[in-house]
Amino acid sequence: MKILTLDDHSLFSEGLEKILKAYFSDLYLDKFKSIAELTDQKTDFSSYDLFISDIELPREDIFKLLSLIKFEHPKLPILIISMHNKLSVIKKCKELKIDGYILKDDYELVIKVVENLLSGNEYYSEKVKQTLNILNKKEKLLTPKDEEIIALIAKGKNNHEMAKELFISYNTIITHRKNISRKLELNTKGEIVKYYFENYVR
């Protein structure tokens, strides 16, 4: 069995390798620290049974790579192991049909998720699914106009500027802001801005 891993943290990669090799006696594992390194080596993804990757690599676009792999090697299962339990990231992975997603502190799930993916199943950890479900429920409460206003608040627009940009009245903006705070259970502008960057910005 051949597994390819991509993570810029050597300590984590080495720990993951030990866990996998202790369970899979026939394992051949290649470790890379960057997309650039993968590219330089002209890696043949078709020769691997599983690709395991972190989601955040310094100054590199992991989603571009994941999209390319899914397009060129649709049968290659991909597992994300990340410290990010963030809606925008998880949603993007779902959109790309990434097969598995667990958090770095879910180390006890590594063997289980690998076995599931190698068997052709999808596996997202309970922590990840809980985040996706809770935040998706909140998102469903928001109207498209609410989401536009959240984005403008995050850009630093005041109520008058938002009313002018969206062609609605100042009082309507006030009403939307009250509704947004109620729906998301957020009380301050800072909390709304934080919510936007955590859940909408990729």
N, C-alpha and C positions, 0 to 999 in steps of 0.2 A: 504494500500500500504506500502511495506517495502523497504527502501533504506539503503544501506550500504556505508559509506564514509571512506576513508583512506587518512589522511593528518596529518603531524606532527605539523602543525601550528594551535593551538587551537583557536586563534582569527578568522582565516578564517573559520574553521569548524563550529564554533558557529554562525558566520554571515550567512553561507550557510544554516544552519539549520533553522534560523529565516525566511529567504527568502522562503524556501520550505514549512515550516509549515504555513506561512501566506497564502499560495495559496492552498496547499493540506490539507484539514481539517482532512482527515483520515490517515495521514502519521505517520508511525512508523519508526524512524531513529536510526541506530546504528553507533556510531562514534569510529574509531580506529586511533591510532597515528603511528602504525608501523606494518610491516608484521609479526614480531615476536609476537606481541600482537594478531593478527588475528589467527596465528598458535596455540598459547597457548590456545585460547578460542575454538579451533576446530570449527571454523565458518562454518556453513552450507550455502554455497552460493546458493544452490538450493531454499532456502526459501525466497530469495530476488527478488524484481522486477527490481532493478537497482543497479549497483555498480559505485560509483563515487570516483575517485582517483587522487591524485597529481602524477606527474611523477618522482619527485626527493625526495627520502627518504634517510636520512643519513645511509651510510654503508649497504644498502639493494638493492637487484636487483628486481626492480619493473617489468621489462620486463619478468623475469622468472615467476613471479606470474601471470601476464596478460596472458602469453602463457598457463599456467596451467588452468586458469579459462576458457579461450576460448576453450581448449581441453575438459575439463570435464563438462563445462556448456555453450555450444555454444549458447543457447537461452537467456542467461543473458546479457542484454545490458550493455556496459561499457562506461562511460563518463570520459574523462580526463579533468581536470581543472588545468592548469599549467601556470606558469609565462614564460615558455620556448616556444618561437616562433622560433624553431630551426629545420632546415630541417632534420637532421639525426633522431631526436626524432619523428617528424611527420611522416617521411617515415617508421620508425619502427612500429609506431602505425597503419599505413595503411597496412603494411605487416601482422600484427597480426589481421587485420579486426576489430580494435577498432571502436565502433559505433559512438562516438562523441568526439570532441576535441575543447575546447574553452580556451581562456586565462583568467587569474584571474581578469583582468580589464574589461572583458566582462560580468560583473555581471548582466547587464540588459538582457542578453540572457539566463540566467539559466532556467527560467520556460519554455521558448520556446524550448530549446534543450532537456530538460527532457521530455516534452510532445511528441516531435518528436521521441525520443528513445523508449518511452513506447508504441508508435504506430507502432514500427518496422522499423522506418526510420533512416537513417544515418544523422548526422549533424556535420559539421566542420564549424567553424565561418569564416566569410569573411577574417579576418586578417590572420587566419591560412592558408586558401586556397590561399590567395594572396602570402604568403611566399612560399608555396609549388610550385605554378605555376611559379613564377619568378625564383626561384632557380633551378627548374627542367628544365626550358628553358636554363639556363646557363649550366647545367650539360649535356644537349643534344649536346651542342656545343663542349664539351670536348671529345677527343678520349680516348680510354683505356690507351694509352701511356701517354697522358697528365695527367691522373689521377694517374698513377704510379709515374710520376715525381713530382706531387704535394705532394704525400705521402712522397717521399724521401726528398724533400725540407723541409717538416715539421720535418723530422728526423735529419735534420742538415747536410745532405750530400752536398758536393760541386759538381760543374759541372763535374770534372774529375772522382770523385767517382761514380756519377750517370751514366756516360758514360760506365765505367767499369762494373758496376752492371747490366746494361740493354743491354750490348753488342752492343752499338751504338756509333757513333762518338761524339766527344766533340762539333763539330759544329751543329750536329743534336740536342743535348741537348739545345744549345743556341737558336736554331730555335723554339723548343718546348716551351721554357720559354717565348720567345717573344709572341708566339701564345696564351699561357695561360694568360699572362698579358692582351693581347688585348681582348680575349674572355670574361674574367671575369672583365675587367676594373679595374685591380689591378696593382699598380705601383711598389710596394716594396716587398721584401722577407717577411717582417713582415706581410703584408696584406695577402699574399698567405698562410702563416702559420696559421693566424687567420681564414681564410676561411676554411682551412682543418679541424681544430679542431671544428669549429662551425657546419660544414656540413657533416663530415664523421665520426667523433668520437662519439660513443654512450655512 
